[in-house]
Amino acid sequence: MGARKYFGTDGIRGKVGESAINPEFVIKLGWAAGKVLAGHGTNKVLIGKDTRISGYMLESALEAGLSAAGINSGLLGPMPTPAIAYLTKTFRSEAGIVISASHNPYYDNGIKFFSSDGFKLDDDIEIAIEEMMDKPMTCVASNKLGKATRINDAAGRYIEYCKGTFPSELSLQGLKVVVDCAHGATYHIAPNVLAELGAEVIELGTKPNGLNINEGVGATSMRATVEAVLEHKADLGFALDGDGDRIMMVDHLGNVIDGDQVLFIIARDALKGGRLNGGVVGTLMSNLGLEIALNKLGVPFERSKVGDRYVMELLQQKNWTIGGENSGHVLNLNLASTGDGIIAGLQVISAMLRANMTLHDLASGFEKFPQTLVNVRFENADSDPLNSDEVLTAKAEAVSVLGKQGRVLLRKSGTEPLIRVMVESDDELASTTWAEKIADAVRNVSS
């Protein structure tokens, strides 16, 4: 498989006006995708976006490129990433296109694709689109140009779908829930889902203005959700990210419940109900406490590389259904074809109701190991500090001392010139000490 020129692990992403996120490139991308996808069936592609101001520009550019290739566009407007995956499948579209940079600031944006079955595009199709990008752009005859239509009931369809994943014998009546939508794509979806299921909803981050997405709110900035839960004496809080594919939660005492804990609650509930198919997939960053707790329940646990794409690949390889990341991407392939923050949150609430327990008590089902993460910048992109003798020696020493009660992970960031040093141990001081010792070794060989 050739090296990718444009596509990363999660589509194409960058600063608006720079790199690939500009009108000229995106028109060509829409055309190239249209040429590759043309003739597979409906000749229609859905386009959805989050609430960034640049979404208008990129949506128009994609629409123009697709039209030039003879492909019709269905415009969904602001919609969560998992909603676009779901609607692509139900509309029998050739593909779905998401315009979003997820949890990034408003000045970034990105484009990713879903195939007709609601899963991320196969590698060979992404490579075919890249190859088409290198060809001169053409335009079909006027009578073959694609049309664009706005799909007005997209939000209502997806709200009903989310509600349908919640057990019909349960109700949210009597529950007070804070919902933080990060001024992102779920602002008109998540509060309605919870309210229609009976909850009293306190809304946060539901007033997008194009510039405030993820700013001091949402899954990457939990303080606002924590404060609102305590202020309103809510039973729990949902914090979603800008495109709605990840969730972090808050219990009634104001404790943050991360993706590892959400994954544990969902997996244990599925095991009790006989709905757990095989085991659970986490990533290299998943807490060791999660692995130990699942193994005590007799549930197999496997780790993938970091990124929900890799979690998905391992789930499909194992023929399992439940997996996720500590950042809050949670996959349940019985219910959705991609990470879905709203649906994962509903699964946690249903587990609470079935067990008649608070979120705090459910999340206490496993003990998280203290985890220390140190980022070390290295300037020489051609060097690899991870293979130096000094770093390898420091890592080996840490692994030997920590034994089975600890874990060491060193990896290069996929987006910045950083080495990420992560150490976890049942002893917090040990995890901090060894993380700093290894980070010092990385600094020595990077300087």
C-alpha positions in Angstrom: 0.0 0.0 0.0 1.5 3.4 -1.0 2.1 6.2 1.4 -0.8 8.6 1.8 -0.3 12.1 0.4 -3.4 13.7 2.0 -5.4 11.3 4.1 -4.3 10.7 7.7 -5.8 8.2 10.2 -9.0 10.3 10.5 -9.4 11.9 7.1 -7.8 15.2 6.0 -7.3 17.9 8.7 -5.5 21.2 9.0 -5.7 24.9 9.6 -8.3 26.6 7.4 -6.7 28.5 4.5 -3.5 26.4 4.8 -2.4 23.0 3.8 -5.4 21.1 2.2 -8.2 23.0 4.0 -8.8 25.6 1.3 -11.5 26.1 -1.4 -9.3 25.2 -4.3 -8.2 21.9 -2.8 -11.6 21.0 -1.5 -13.4 21.5 -4.9 -10.8 19.2 -6.4 -11.3 16.7 -3.6 -15.1 16.7 -4.1 -14.5 16.1 -7.8 -12.0 13.3 -7.3 -14.2 11.6 -4.7 -17.2 11.9 -7.1 -15.2 10.4 -10.0 -14.1 7.4 -7.9 -17.6 6.9 -6.4 -19.6 7.5 -9.5 -21.6 4.7 -10.9 -21.8 2.6 -7.7 -25.5 3.0 -7.3 -27.5 6.1 -6.1 -25.2 8.7 -7.5 -25.8 10.7 -4.3 -23.4 11.7 -1.5 -24.5 13.2 1.8 -22.6 16.2 3.3 -22.8 17.1 6.9 -20.7 19.5 9.1 -20.1 20.7 12.6 -20.7 24.4 13.6 -17.4 26.0 12.5 -17.7 29.1 10.4 -15.5 27.5 7.7 -18.1 24.8 7.2 -20.1 27.0 4.9 -17.2 27.5 2.6 -16.0 23.9 2.5 -19.6 22.6 2.1 -20.0 24.8 -1.0 -16.6 23.7 -2.4 -17.4 20.0 -2.0 -20.8 20.5 -3.5 -19.3 22.2 -6.6 -16.7 19.5 -7.0 -19.2 16.7 -6.7 -21.5 18.4 -9.2 -18.7 18.7 -11.7 -18.2 14.9 -11.4 -21.9 14.3 -12.0 -22.7 13.4 -8.3 -25.8 14.7 -6.4 -25.3 16.2 -2.9 -27.7 15.8 0.0 -26.9 18.7 2.4 -27.5 17.7 6.1 -26.4 20.9 7.7 -24.8 20.8 11.2 -25.0 17.1 12.3 -22.8 14.9 14.5 -20.3 12.6 12.8 -22.1 9.4 13.9 -25.4 10.8 12.5 -23.8 11.3 9.1 -22.6 7.7 9.2 -26.1 6.5 10.1 -27.9 8.6 7.5 -25.4 7.6 4.8 -26.5 4.1 5.3 -30.2 4.7 5.6 -30.3 6.9 2.5 -28.4 4.3 0.6 -25.9 6.9 -0.5 -22.6 6.3 -2.2 -20.8 7.9 0.7 -21.1 10.4 3.5 -18.7 13.4 3.9 -18.1 15.0 7.3 -16.7 18.5 7.5 -15.3 18.7 11.0 -12.1 18.9 13.1 -13.7 17.2 16.0 -12.3 18.5 19.3 -9.9 21.0 17.6 -10.4 24.9 17.8 -12.6 26.7 15.3 -9.7 27.7 13.0 -9.0 24.1 12.1 -11.2 21.9 10.0 -11.2 18.6 8.3 -12.9 16.3 5.9 -13.6 12.6 6.3 -15.6 10.1 4.4 -18.0 7.2 5.3 -18.8 4.4 2.9 -22.3 3.4 2.0 -22.5 1.0 4.9 -21.7 3.8 7.5 -18.1 2.7 8.1 -15.0 4.7 7.3 -13.8 4.4 3.7 -11.6 1.4 2.8 -7.9 2.3 2.3 -8.0 1.4 -1.4 -10.8 3.9 -2.0 -8.9 6.6 -0.2 -5.8 5.8 -2.3 -7.9 5.9 -5.5 -9.2 9.4 -4.5 -5.7 10.6 -3.9 -4.6 9.2 -7.3 -7.5 11.0 -9.0 -6.4 14.3 -7.3 -3.3 14.2 -9.4 -5.3 14.2 -12.7 -6.6 17.3 -14.4 -10.1 18.3 -13.2 -12.8 18.0 -15.8 -16.5 18.7 -15.9 -19.3 16.4 -17.1 -21.8 17.7 -19.7 -24.3 20.3 -18.4 -27.2 17.8 -18.5 -25.1 15.4 -16.4 -24.2 17.8 -13.6 -25.1 16.9 -10.0 -27.8 18.7 -8.1 -27.8 19.7 -4.5 -30.8 19.3 -2.1 -31.2 20.1 1.5 -32.4 17.3 3.7 -34.7 19.1 6.2 -35.6 16.2 8.5 -32.1 14.9 9.1 -32.0 15.9 12.8 -35.4 14.4 13.5 -34.4 11.1 11.9 -31.3 10.8 14.0 -33.0 11.8 17.3 -35.4 9.0 16.7 -32.6 6.6 16.0 -30.8 7.5 19.2 -34.0 7.1 21.2 -34.5 3.7 19.7 -31.2 2.4 21.1 -32.5 3.0 24.7 -34.4 0.1 26.2 -38.1 0.7 25.8 -38.9 -0.6 29.3 -36.7 2.1 30.9 -37.4 5.8 31.3 -35.3 8.9 32.2 -38.2 10.3 34.2 -37.0 11.8 37.4 -33.3 12.1 36.2 -31.7 15.6 36.0 -28.9 15.6 33.4 -26.5 18.3 32.4 -25.7 18.1 28.6 -22.7 20.0 27.4 -22.6 20.0 23.5 -19.3 22.0 23.2 -21.2 24.6 20.9 -20.8 21.8 18.3 -22.8 19.5 16.1 -25.0 17.9 18.8 -26.4 21.3 20.0 -29.9 20.6 18.5 -29.7 16.8 19.0 -28.5 15.6 22.4 -30.8 17.8 24.6 -33.8 16.7 22.6 -32.9 13.0 22.8 -32.7 13.2 26.6 -35.7 15.4 27.0 -37.9 13.2 24.8 -36.8 10.1 26.9 -38.1 11.9 30.0 -35.0 13.6 31.6 -34.9 17.1 33.0 -32.1 18.6 30.9 -29.8 21.5 31.8 -28.1 22.7 28.5 -24.5 23.9 28.1 -22.6 24.7 25.0 -25.8 24.8 22.8 -25.3 28.3 21.3 -22.8 27.9 18.5 -21.7 31.1 16.7 -19.1 29.6 14.3 -16.2 30.6 16.5 -16.9 29.1 19.9 -16.8 25.4 19.2 -14.9 23.5 22.0 -14.0 26.8 23.6 -14.0 26.2 27.4 -16.8 23.6 27.1 -17.3 20.0 26.0 -15.4 16.7 26.4 -12.0 18.4 26.2 -12.7 21.0 28.8 -14.7 19.4 31.6 -14.8 22.2 34.2 -18.0 23.8 32.9 -19.8 20.4 33.0 -18.5 19.6 36.5 -19.6 23.1 37.9 -23.1 22.8 36.3 -23.7 19.3 37.7 -22.8 20.5 41.2 -24.7 23.8 40.9 -27.9 22.2 39.7 -27.5 19.1 41.9 -27.9 17.0 38.8 -27.7 13.2 38.7 -25.0 13.2 36.1 -23.5 15.2 33.2 -22.8 14.4 29.6 -19.9 16.3 27.9 -19.7 15.7 24.1 -17.0 17.0 21.7 -17.5 19.3 18.7 -18.6 16.5 16.4 -20.3 14.3 18.9 -18.3 11.1 18.5 -16.9 11.1 22.0 -18.2 11.5 25.5 -16.9 12.2 28.9 -19.3 12.1 31.9 -19.6 13.6 35.4 -21.1 11.8 38.4 -23.4 13.6 41.0 -20.3 14.4 43.2 -18.5 16.2 40.4 -16.0 13.4 39.5 -15.1 13.1 35.8 -15.8 9.7 34.3 -13.5 9.1 31.4 -13.7 6.8 28.3 -12.1 3.9 30.1 -14.8 4.0 32.9 -17.6 4.4 30.3 -16.3 1.4 28.4 -16.1 -0.7 31.6 -19.7 0.2 32.6 -21.0 -0.6 29.2 -19.1 -3.9 28.9 -20.0 -5.1 32.4 -23.7 -4.3 31.8 -23.5 -6.2 28.5 -21.9 -9.1 30.2 -24.6 -9.3 32.9 -27.3 -9.1 30.2 -25.7 -11.7 28.0 -25.1 -9.2 25.2 -21.3 -9.1 25.3 -19.9 -10.7 22.2 -16.4 -11.9 22.9 -14.2 -9.3 24.6 -13.3 -5.6 24.7 -10.8 -3.6 22.6 -8.9 -0.7 24.2 -5.8 1.1 23.0 -2.2 1.4 24.2 -3.4 4.4 26.3 -6.2 2.5 28.1 -5.6 2.3 31.8 -4.1 -0.9 33.2 -6.8 -0.9 35.8 -9.4 -1.4 33.1 -7.6 -4.4 31.7 -7.2 -6.0 35.2 -10.9 -5.3 36.1 -12.2 -6.9 32.8 -9.9 -9.9 33.2 -11.3 -10.4 36.7 -14.8 -10.6 35.1 -13.4 -13.2 32.6 -13.6 -10.7 29.8 -10.8 -10.8 27.2 -9.1 -7.4 26.6 -6.9 -6.5 23.6 -5.1 -3.2 22.8 -4.9 -1.5 19.5 -2.8 1.5 18.4 -4.2 4.9 19.5 -7.1 6.0 17.3 -10.7 4.9 16.9 -9.9 3.6 13.4 -7.5 1.1 14.9 -10.0 0.1 17.6 -12.5 -0.5 14.8 -10.0 -2.6 12.8 -9.3 -4.9 15.8 -13.0 -5.2 16.7 -13.7 -6.4 13.1 -10.7 -8.7 13.1 -11.8 -10.3 16.4 -15.6 -10.2 15.5 -16.2 -8.4 18.8 -18.5 -5.4 19.2 -17.4 -3.2 22.1 -14.3 -1.0 22.2 -13.0 2.5 22.8 -10.5 5.0 24.0 -9.9 6.8 27.3 -10.5 10.1 25.4 -14.2 9.0 25.2 -14.5 7.4 21.8 -16.7 4.4 22.5 -17.8 1.9 19.9 -20.7 -0.6 20.1 -21.1 -2.1 16.7 -24.5 -3.6 17.7 -25.8 -0.1 17.8 -23.7 2.2 15.6 -21.0 1.9 13.0 -18.8 4.5 14.5 -18.0 6.1 17.9 -21.2 7.8 19.1 -21.2 10.0 22.3 -25.0 10.2 22.7 -25.6 6.5 22.3 -22.7 5.6 24.6 -24.1 8.0 27.2 -27.6 6.4 26.9 -26.0 3.0 27.4 -24.4 4.2 30.6 -27.7 5.5 31.9 -29.5 2.3 31.1 -26.8 0.4 33.0 -27.4 2.8 36.0 -31.2 2.1 35.8 -30.9 -1.6 35.5 -28.4 -1.8 38.4 -30.3 0.8 40.4 -27.0 2.5 41.1 -25.6 6.0 40.8 -23.0 6.7 38.1 -20.5 7.2 40.9 -21.0 3.7 42.3 -21.0 2.1 38.8 -17.8 3.8 37.9 -16.1 2.6 41.1 -16.2 -0.9 39.7 -12.5 -0.7 38.9 -9.5 1.2 40.3 -7.7 3.4 37.9 -3.9 3.2 38.1 -2.2 6.6 38.4 -0.9 7.5 34.9 1.7 10.1 34.2 2.1 11.5 30.7 5.1 13.7 29.7 5.4 15.3 26.2 8.9 15.9 25.0 9.5 18.1 22.0 12.2 17.1 19.5 13.2 19.3 16.6 15.0 16.9 14.3 12.2 15.2 12.4 14.6 12.7 10.9 15.9 11.4 14.2 14.2 8.7 16.3 15.0 9.2 20.0 13.0 6.1 20.8 15.7 3.9 19.3 18.6 5.5 21.2 20.5 3.3 23.7 19.9 5.8 26.5 16.2 5.9 26.1 15.9 2.1 25.6 18.0 1.5 28.8 15.8 3.9 30.9 12.6 2.2 29.6 14.0 -1.3 30.3 14.9 -0.3 33.8 11.4 1.1 34.4 9.7 -2.0 33.0 11.9 -4.3 35.2 11.2 -2.3 38.4 7.4 -1.8 37.8 6.8 -5.4 36.8 3.1 -6.5 36.3 1.9 -3.6 38.5 2.9 -1.0 35.9 3.2 -0.2 32.2 5.5 2.0 30.1 4.6 3.4 26.7 6.7 5.6 24.4 5.3 6.8 21.1 5.7 9.6 18.6 2.7 12.0 18.2 1.0 11.7 14.9 0.3 15.4 14.7 3.2 17.2 16.4 7.0 16.8 16.8 6.5 15.3 20.3 7.5 12.1 22.0 4.8 11.0 24.4 6.1 9.2 27.5 3.5 7.4 29.5 4.0 5.5 32.7 1.4 4.0 34.9 1.7 2.1 38.2 -0.3 1.2 41.2 2.2 3.6 43.0 1.6 7.2 41.9 5.1 8.3 43.0 6.7 5.5 41.0 4.7 6.4 37.8 5.8 10.1 38.1 9.4 9.3 38.9 9.9 6.9 36.0 8.1 9.0 33.5 10.4 11.9 34.3 13.5 9.7 34.2 12.6 8.4 30.8 11.6 11.9 29.6 15.0 13.2 30.7 16.7 10.5 28.6 14.6 11.5 25.6 15.5 15.2 26.1 19.2 14.3 26.3 19.2 12.6 22.9 16.8 15.1 21.3 18.8 18.2 22.2 
